[in-house]
Amino acid sequence: MVADLVARPVTRLFTADPVPADDVLRMVDAARWTGSARNRQPWRFVAVSDPSLRRTLSTLGAYAQHLAAAPLVLVLVSADDGRTDTEYDLGRVTQSLTLVAATLGYGSCPATLFPAANVATARAVLGVPDGWVPRHALAIGRPRRGARPTGTRAVPAGRLPTEELLTVL
């Protein structure tokens, strides 16, 4: 059921098993069909499996540390076009990637690279061309079973009830 996939918790702890190139292609191939405003498809992807690059990326955001331990970091590169719908489209394609990864048995967790200096660093180390910015990344890998994250939870747990979210007129 779709709700089971959507409701999966994020995965920040992974096994060391690599993500095969065929699975990366499957994820991106499926995600590329995500709708976008005026079919602009303002996204590109950089698959990072190199441990040194993953460690570097993990230092480029307040909540990006989990990128270092993921066997694959899929960096989402967006068009630097100033359009307000670009970030919305990027969120949509990220959700598509998350769902496709889950159907293939992978866990995932998004990260935002910020502030601007960190985005510039990511752009340089990844060789992202002019007109594109790497503001977001998705850690992907097989979930490490039985492992519990440590540290302080930064966000509240649980979900608001449907009745609190929905207004019917």
N, C-alpha and C positions, 0 to 999 in steps of 0.2 A: 504494500500500500504506500502511496506517495507520502502520507503523513509520517510514516515510519522513517523514511529517508530524510525528510525535512527536519524532523524532531531529533535527529541524531546529535549528540553533544559534539563539540569540536574536539579534535585530537591534538594534543600538544606533545605527547610521548609516543615515540615510534620505535619499531624494531629497526635493525640495521639493514634489513632487506632492501636492495635497490628497487626502484620502480623501472621496469623494462621500457625501452623506447617505444615498443608497440603500444603499451598502455598509455604513455604520454600522448602519442598520436591519436589514440581513440578518444581521450578526454578532450583534446583541443578540437578534433574533428567534430565531435558532437556539440561542443560549446559554440563553435563558430556559427551554428544555426540559430543561436539566440537572437531574438528580435532586437533591433536598435532603431533609434529615431532616424527617420528618412533613410534607413538601411545604410547608414554611414559606417557601421562596424568600426568604431573609434578605438579598437583594441589591437594589440599585438601581444605575443607571449615570448618569454625567454625562460627556457627550462634550465635550471641550475642544479647539477648534481655534485659539482666540485666542492669538497668540504671547506676549502679555504674561502671560496666565494660565499658559501652559505654562512660561514662564521662572520664574514664582513657584513653581509646583509642583516644578520641578527643584531648588529650594533646600531642600526640605522632607524630605530623607532623605539619608543618607550615600551611597547608590548610586542616586540619582534624577536625576543630571545629564542623562542621555540624554533625559529628558522634554522638555527645551527644544527639541531638534532634531527631534522627531517631529512630523509634520503633524497627528496626532491623538493625544490622550491620553484614554483611556477610564478615568475614575476609577470604581473599584468602591466603592460605599458599602454598608456592612454594618449590619445591625440591631445596635444597642448594647444587647443583651439579656442579656449575661453567660453565655449558653449556650456550652458547650464545642464544640458541633458547628457553630456559626456560621462559625468560621474555616475549618473543614474544607469546608463547603459553598461558601465563597468561593473556596477553592482549586480545587474542582471546576469552578465556573463560569468561573474564569480559564482553566483548561485548555481548556474548551470554546471560549471566545473565541479563544484562541491557535490552535486547530485550524481553526476557521471562517475566521479571518483568513488562515491559510496557504492554505486551499483557494481563496481569492479573490486570492491572489498577494501578500499582505502579509506583512511580517515584524513581529515584536513582541518586546517585552521588558518583563517586570514590574518594578515598583518598590514598595518599602514606604515609606510616609510615617511618620516617627517622629523623635523621641520624641513624647509626648503634646502638647507645645506646638505641634509642627509639624502634628499632626492637627487641633488647634484652629484653627490658621491656615488650613489647607486647608478646613475646615468653613465658616469665615467667608467666605473669598473665593469659594467655590462656592455659598454659600447653602444648605447642607445643613440640613434641618430637624432639630429635636430628635428624639432617639431613633435617630439614624443617624450613622455615623462613616466618614470617607473615609481608611482606612488603607492602601489599595492602589491602584495605577494601572497601566495597561498602555499602553506606547508602541506606536503602530501606524503603519505607513507602508510604502511601497515600499522594499525594501532598496537601498542605494547599492552598486552593483556595483564590485568591485575595491578598495573602501575597507577598510582594516584599522584596528581600534580602536588607539589609542595608550595608553600608561600601563602601570602594573603590574597584572597579573592578580590579583584579590582572592580568587579561589577556584581550587581545583585543576582541571586540564583532564581530559577523558576520563570514562569511565564504568567502574564496577566490573563485573567479569565476572558473568554470570548465576549461575554456580556459587558465587560468594561471597555473593550476595544471597539465594539460595533454599535453604531447608531442607525436605527431603522426609521425612516421617515415615511 
